[in-house]
Every structure is written in C-alpha cells, then in structure tokens.
C-alpha cells in the first residue's frame, strides 16, 4: 500500500499514455491497484479524495450521503474558485428532493419502449447521412458527416428544437465542456443558451407542437425551469453520443478482429454498444461531496470533502472485468458505469443505445472498406474536454 505521508498526493488531470488513445491515464490505473480510494490534492488546495476502483465508485454513485451539488464541490481540473449552484433544470447538479421532482417528470419520456419506437426514424436519418457520405466520396471527417448530425437531429426532433439552430448549442456546449474555458467564457455561453431557450419555451407555450418540450408545458414547470431542462437535455444529447459514435468507430477500426466479429454477426450490436461504453468511458470523471462523515473501504471521508470519481479507471478494474484493457464485443459488460449509476444515471441512455445500435452496423455495412485516412497518432483527441473522444476522424474507403 502507498505511503501517503511520504508520497506527493495525486492531482488531476493526468496524461493519457502516448499511442494509447483509448486507455485511461496510466497513473490512475496504478493508483487503483495500490489503493482504490486515495487522498488527492485539488488545484485550489483542497485535500479530498480520488476513487478509482469499480466497487467504490459505484458505491459513492449510489450513496445519498454524497451530494451532486456543484457549490459543495472542489473542481478537480483547475482552480476556478467557488463553483456556482447548478443552473435551473440541470439535473446533474441537484440532490433529492429537487432532483426527484424533475426526474419523475422526465423518466416517462425516455422509457425503453418509447425510445425503441424511434428506431425507424434513427434508421432513416443514418441512411440519409450515409447516402450523403457516399455522394461526397472519400475522404470525409466522420464527426461532421455522421457522428454529430445523427444524434443532433434526433435530440432536436425529440425536444422540438429547429435543427438549423443546432450549431448555436454545439458551440456553446463545447465551451461549457472545455476544461480550459475561462469563467467569462462559461458565463457568456450559459447566458446565450438561456436566452435562446427562453424564446423557444415562449414559442412552445404559444403554439405547442408534437415534441417533448411542448409536452412539458402542460406540467407545473415554470418557463425558467422549462428552458433549463431543455438546455440540459439538448447539451447532453448532442455531445455524448457524437463522441461515442466517432470514438467508437476509431476503436473498431483499430481492432479489426472485433470489427470483423460485428460485421459477421449484426446481432452482436447490443453487446457491442455496452462493451464500447465500458471500454471508452467518454464521460470519464465525476465528483461528489460528502454531506456527513462516511466510512468507505476502510477510509474515513469527512463531511465537506470532495471525492473525484475516475469512471474510466473503474470501468477497467480487473476486480470487476476480466482482461479489462481488451476490447471484446462478446463480453457481457454488465455493471459498467459508462452511463453512471444511482439516481443520476443517464436519463437518455435508452436513446443513446438505440442510436448506437443502428449507427455502427449501418456505417460498416455501407462502407465495408472503411478505414482511417490518417495515421492513428494524427487523430486529434479531446484530452481537454469533460467528454472524451476525437475532434475529427478522417476516414476513407474504396469506391466501387
């Protein structure tokens, strides 16, 4: 076991190993093997905790003695001063009972059955974009041509947001997700998003259409709450699935044996999605703050201390998954934390699953010779973002 009294405390961020675009930082994996819950020094000087083991991360996710409220946390990546409370409607930064009220209103809108009913529309959207890729001909940036527009169209349609306005959200949500954004940048992005959403909510109240946001105007949510919930869902639905589709394609192209297995057995798509979620863990880091003293794994976490959760390292824990650093689409990756766990588990996970189950097989069926158009080391990675992935993915294929 590590001697914490004589060893410098770890800090975030830590660099990913060179030439390993899919692996968590090696230092985090080493810490997990030594002590899955260890002390951590935060950029603002706070001494809190870092959780890297699957069982301890899962336990903290599920424990109501840990808060998700931003204003109680210390930010693990930079000294940004005191964090403000979550914007109205941002479920990620709320605790019960406030979180419960919003969650109950939204859960019925994202059921497995309801999301599967959207499968035909997802198939149509993916086919349209694959047609456009084929017309454009090799080479394309898969992010712009496919990975971004497919989930963007789906979440915009679901919420009732004009697709033409998606770039506004993508620009501002990218600012919010960038770990190096200044306070002024973040404030400006949040203000612009809220102004747009308030205008959209007013339009939905005046003339409801067949979409989720219009449906919510019949609830007891205020205009401010509706705008907040709309922004939260739109931001979450745009960035996460985009990066899973792009980075997942990168991973499959880098593991030809696994790609061959998926091509040979389209029925493998369900398991493939879960394994890619585990293996890549694009939502790589979370944080919680202890509301009271909590003893966990033989350590005492005191009230007010922040715990950073290395979800990506937890999903590579050999105590939970055999040969965890290998991508194995035949693995039953039950219990992965790629969608989180507990009351804050991803609300839109069923929509994301439908999109990935359709989009991956469709892409590789249409372009059986699809391959990277640049060396793997030249693919630009989102190492400075709260959602990991690739900025661009240049791909090409053989024309018939």
C-alpha positions in Angstrom: 0.0 0.0 0.0 1.1 3.5 -0.8 2.7 5.6 2.0 0.6 8.7 1.7 2.5 10.5 4.4 5.7 10.5 2.4 4.4 10.4 -1.2 3.1 13.6 -3.0 -0.7 13.4 -3.4 -2.0 12.8 -6.9 -3.7 15.6 -8.7 -5.8 15.9 -11.9 -5.5 15.9 -14.8 -3.1 13.2 -15.7 -1.9 12.5 -19.2 -3.0 9.5 -21.2 -0.2 7.2 -22.3 1.3 8.0 -25.7 0.0 5.9 -28.5 -3.0 4.6 -26.5 -6.0 6.8 -27.4 -8.5 4.5 -25.8 -6.8 3.9 -22.4 -7.2 5.9 -19.2 -4.1 7.7 -17.8 -1.6 5.0 -16.6 -1.1 6.8 -13.3 -4.8 6.4 -12.4 -4.6 2.6 -13.2 -1.5 2.4 -10.9 -3.4 4.2 -8.1 -6.3 1.8 -8.5 -4.0 -1.2 -8.0 -2.4 0.4 -4.9 -5.4 1.9 -3.2 -8.8 2.3 -5.0 -9.7 5.2 -2.7 -6.8 7.6 -2.0 -6.1 11.1 -1.0 -6.0 13.8 -3.7 -4.8 17.4 -3.8 -7.1 19.7 -5.7 -5.9 22.7 -7.7 -7.4 25.1 -5.2 -5.5 23.5 -2.3 -8.4 21.3 -1.0 -7.3 17.9 0.1 -10.1 15.5 -0.8 -10.2 12.0 -2.4 -9.8 10.1 -5.6 -11.8 7.0 -6.3 -10.5 4.7 -9.0 -11.9 1.2 -8.2 -15.2 -0.1 -9.6 -16.8 -1.1 -6.3 -16.0 2.2 -4.5 -17.1 4.4 -7.5 -20.3 2.5 -7.8 -20.9 2.7 -4.0 -20.4 6.5 -4.0 -22.7 7.0 -7.0 -25.5 5.2 -5.1 -25.0 6.7 -1.6 -27.3 9.6 -0.7 -24.7 10.8 1.8 -22.7 12.2 -1.1 -24.0 15.3 -2.8 -24.0 16.2 -6.5 -24.5 19.9 -5.9 -21.8 21.9 -7.6 -21.5 24.6 -5.0 -20.4 22.0 -2.4 -17.6 20.6 -4.6 -14.0 21.5 -5.4 -13.3 21.3 -9.1 -10.6 18.6 -9.9 -9.1 20.0 -13.1 -8.4 23.7 -12.3 -8.7 26.4 -9.6 -11.9 28.0 -10.7 -12.8 29.3 -7.2 -16.1 28.6 -5.7 -18.5 26.8 -8.1 -22.0 28.3 -8.5 -25.1 26.2 -7.9 -26.4 24.2 -10.9 -28.5 26.3 -13.3 -32.2 25.8 -13.0 -33.1 22.5 -14.7 -29.6 21.0 -14.6 -30.4 17.6 -13.0 -26.7 16.7 -12.8 -26.0 19.2 -10.1 -29.1 18.5 -7.9 -29.9 16.3 -5.0 -33.2 14.8 -3.8 -35.9 16.0 -3.4 -35.4 18.7 -6.1 -33.8 16.2 -8.4 -36.6 13.7 -7.8 -39.2 16.2 -8.9 -37.6 16.8 -12.3 -36.6 13.2 -12.8 -40.2 12.0 -12.3 -41.4 14.4 -15.0 -38.9 13.2 -17.5 -38.4 9.5 -16.9 -41.6 8.6 -18.7 -40.4 10.4 -21.8 -37.3 8.2 -22.1 -38.6 4.7 -21.5 -37.1 1.7 -23.3 -40.3 1.2 -25.2 -40.6 4.9 -26.2 -37.0 5.1 -27.4 -37.3 1.9 -29.4 -40.3 3.3 -31.2 -37.8 5.9 -32.6 -35.7 3.2 -34.2 -37.3 3.6 -37.6 -36.5 7.3 -37.5 -32.9 6.7 -36.5 -32.6 4.2 -39.4 -33.9 6.8 -41.8 -31.5 9.5 -40.5 -28.5 7.3 -40.6 -29.3 6.1 -44.2 -29.7 9.7 -45.3 -26.3 10.7 -43.9 -24.6 7.5 -45.3 -26.1 8.4 -48.7 -24.6 11.9 -48.4 -21.2 10.5 -47.4 -21.3 8.2 -50.5 -22.2 11.1 -52.8 -19.4 13.2 -51.3 -16.9 10.3 -51.8 -13.8 9.6 -49.8 -12.4 11.2 -47.8 -14.6 12.7 -45.1 -14.5 13.8 -41.4 -16.8 11.2 -39.8 -17.6 13.6 -36.9 -19.0 16.2 -39.2 -20.5 13.8 -41.8 -22.1 11.3 -39.5 -21.3 11.1 -35.8 -22.5 14.7 -35.0 -25.6 15.1 -37.2 -27.3 11.8 -36.4 -27.7 12.4 -32.6 -28.2 16.1 -33.2 -31.1 15.5 -35.5 -32.7 13.0 -33.1 -32.4 15.2 -29.9 -33.5 18.3 -31.8 -36.6 16.5 -33.1 -37.3 14.9 -29.8 -37.2 18.3 -28.0 -38.8 20.3 -30.8 -35.7 22.5 -31.5 -35.2 23.6 -35.1 -32.3 21.6 -36.5 -30.9 24.8 -38.1 -30.2 26.1 -34.5 -28.1 23.1 -33.5 -24.8 25.0 -34.2 -25.7 27.5 -31.5 -25.9 24.7 -29.0 -22.8 22.9 -30.2 -20.7 26.0 -30.0 -21.9 26.9 -26.5 -21.9 23.4 -25.1 -18.4 22.9 -26.3 -17.4 26.0 -24.3 -19.0 24.6 -21.2 -17.4 21.2 -21.7 -13.9 22.6 -22.2 -11.8 22.2 -19.1 -9.7 25.3 -20.0 -12.7 27.7 -20.6 -12.5 30.9 -18.5 -15.3 32.0 -16.1 -16.2 34.7 -18.6 -16.4 32.2 -21.5 -18.6 29.9 -19.4 -20.9 32.7 -18.2 -21.3 34.1 -21.8 -22.2 30.6 -23.1 -24.7 29.9 -20.4 -26.3 33.3 -20.9 -26.6 32.9 -24.6 -28.1 29.4 -24.2 -30.7 30.5 -21.7 -31.8 33.5 -23.8 -32.4 31.2 -26.8 -34.2 28.6 -24.7 -36.5 31.2 -23.1 -37.5 32.3 -26.5 -38.1 28.7 -27.6 -40.3 28.0 -24.5 -42.4 31.0 -25.1 -43.0 29.8 -28.7 -43.9 26.3 -27.5 -46.4 27.8 -25.0 -48.0 29.9 -27.7 -48.1 27.2 -30.3 -47.4 23.7 -29.0 -46.1 21.1 -31.4 -45.6 17.3 -31.1 -42.4 17.2 -29.1 -41.1 16.8 -25.6 -40.7 20.5 -24.7 -44.3 21.2 -25.8 -45.5 18.3 -23.8 -43.7 19.6 -20.7 -45.5 23.0 -21.0 -48.5 21.2 -19.5 -46.6 20.3 -16.4 -46.1 22.6 -13.3 -42.6 23.7 -14.6 -42.1 27.4 -14.9 -40.7 29.0 -18.1 -37.3 29.2 -16.4 -37.4 25.6 -15.4 -38.5 24.5 -18.9 -35.7 26.5 -20.5 -33.2 24.9 -18.1 -34.4 21.3 -18.6 -34.4 21.9 -22.4 -30.8 23.1 -22.3 -29.7 20.3 -20.1 -31.3 17.6 -22.3 -30.0 19.2 -25.5 -26.5 19.6 -24.3 -26.4 16.0 -23.0 -27.9 14.6 -26.2 -25.6 16.3 -28.6 -22.1 15.8 -27.2 -22.1 12.4 -25.6 -23.5 10.2 -28.4 -21.5 12.2 -31.0 -18.3 11.2 -29.3 -19.4 7.6 -28.7 -20.1 7.2 -32.5 -16.8 8.8 -33.5 -14.5 7.4 -30.9 -16.3 4.0 -31.1 -15.6 3.9 -34.8 -11.9 4.8 -34.2 -11.7 1.9 -31.6 -13.3 -0.6 -34.0 -11.1 0.4 -36.9 -8.1 0.0 -34.5 -9.3 -3.5 -33.5 -10.0 -5.2 -36.9 -10.8 -8.6 -35.3 -13.6 -7.0 -33.2 -14.9 -5.1 -36.2 -14.9 -8.4 -38.2 -17.0 -10.0 -35.4 -19.5 -7.2 -35.6 -19.8 -7.4 -39.3 -20.2 -11.2 -39.2 -22.9 -11.1 -36.6 -25.2 -8.0 -36.6 -27.0 -9.4 -33.6 -23.8 -8.6 -31.6 -24.8 -4.9 -31.8 -26.4 -4.8 -28.3 -23.4 -6.3 -26.6 -21.0 -4.2 -28.7 -22.6 -1.0 -27.5 -22.3 -1.9 -23.8 -18.7 -3.0 -24.3 -17.8 0.2 -26.2 -19.4 2.2 -23.4 -17.3 0.4 -20.8 -14.1 0.4 -22.8 -14.1 4.0 -23.9 -16.0 5.7 -21.0 -16.1 9.1 -22.7 -17.8 10.7 -19.6 -14.6 9.9 -17.8 -14.7 11.8 -14.5 -17.3 12.7 -11.9 -17.3 14.3 -8.5 -19.3 14.1 -5.3 -19.1 15.9 -1.9 -19.7 14.2 1.4 -22.6 15.6 3.4 -21.5 13.8 6.5 -18.6 11.6 7.7 -18.7 8.4 5.6 -16.5 5.3 6.2 -15.9 3.6 2.9 -13.3 0.9 2.0 -11.6 1.4 5.4 -11.2 5.1 4.8 -13.0 8.0 6.6 -14.3 10.6 4.2 -15.2 13.6 6.3 -18.1 15.9 5.7 -17.3 18.6 3.2 -14.6 16.6 1.4 -14.9 16.2 -2.4 -14.4 12.8 -4.0 -13.3 12.7 -7.6 -14.6 9.6 -9.4 -12.4 8.2 -12.1 -15.2 6.4 -14.0 -12.9 5.3 -16.9 -10.5 3.6 -14.4 -13.4 2.0 -12.6 -14.6 0.5 -15.9 -11.1 -1.0 -16.4 -11.0 -2.6 -12.9 -9.8 -6.2 -13.2 -11.6 -6.9 -9.9 -14.9 -6.4 -11.9 -14.0 -7.2 -15.6 -11.7 -10.0 -16.8 -8.9 -8.7 -19.1 -10.4 -5.2 -18.8 -7.9 -3.4 -21.1 -9.0 -5.5 -24.1 -12.0 -4.5 -26.3 -14.1 -7.7 -26.5 -17.5 -7.2 -28.2 -18.6 -10.7 -27.0 -18.1 -9.6 -23.4 -21.3 -9.2 -21.3 -20.2 -5.8 -19.9 -23.0 -5.9 -17.3 -22.4 -3.4 -14.5 -20.3 -0.9 -16.4 -20.6 2.7 -15.2 -20.5 4.4 -18.7 -24.0 5.7 -18.1 -23.3 6.4 -14.4 -25.2 4.7 -11.6 -27.8 5.6 -9.0 -30.4 8.4 -9.2 -28.2 10.3 -11.6 -27.8 7.5 -14.1 -28.0 8.9 -17.6 -31.6 9.9 -18.4 -31.2 9.5 -22.2 -29.3 6.2 -22.1 -32.0 4.3 -24.0 -32.0 6.8 -26.8 -28.2 6.6 -27.0 -28.4 2.8 -27.1 -30.9 2.9 -30.0 -28.7 5.4 -31.9 -25.5 3.4 -31.5 -27.2 0.0 -32.2 -28.4 1.4 -35.5 -25.5 3.7 -36.5 -22.5 1.4 -36.0 -23.7 -1.6 -38.1 -25.2 0.7 -40.7 -21.9 2.5 -41.2 -19.8 -0.6 -41.6 -22.3 -2.4 -43.8 -22.5 0.6 -46.2 -18.7 1.0 -46.3 -17.1 -2.4 -45.8 -13.6 -1.0 -46.7 -13.9 2.0 -44.3 -10.5 2.9 -42.7 -8.6 5.8 -41.2 -7.4 8.4 -43.7 -4.6 9.5 -41.5 -2.2 7.6 -39.2 -3.8 6.8 -35.8 -1.4 9.1 -34.0 -2.6 12.1 -36.1 -6.3 11.8 -35.0 -6.9 14.8 -32.7 -8.1 13.7 -29.3 -10.3 15.7 -26.9 -7.9 15.4 -24.0 -9.0 18.8 -22.6 -12.7 18.1 -22.5 -15.1 16.7 -19.9 -16.4 14.4 -22.6 -13.5 12.5 -24.2 -13.4 11.5 -27.8 -12.0 12.9 -31.0 -12.2 16.4 -32.5 -12.1 14.9 -36.0 -11.9 11.4 -37.5 -10.8 11.5 -41.2 -11.9 8.3 -42.9 -11.8 6.9 -46.4 -13.0 3.8 -48.3 -12.7 2.1 -51.7 -15.1 3.3 -54.3 -16.7 0.5 -56.3 
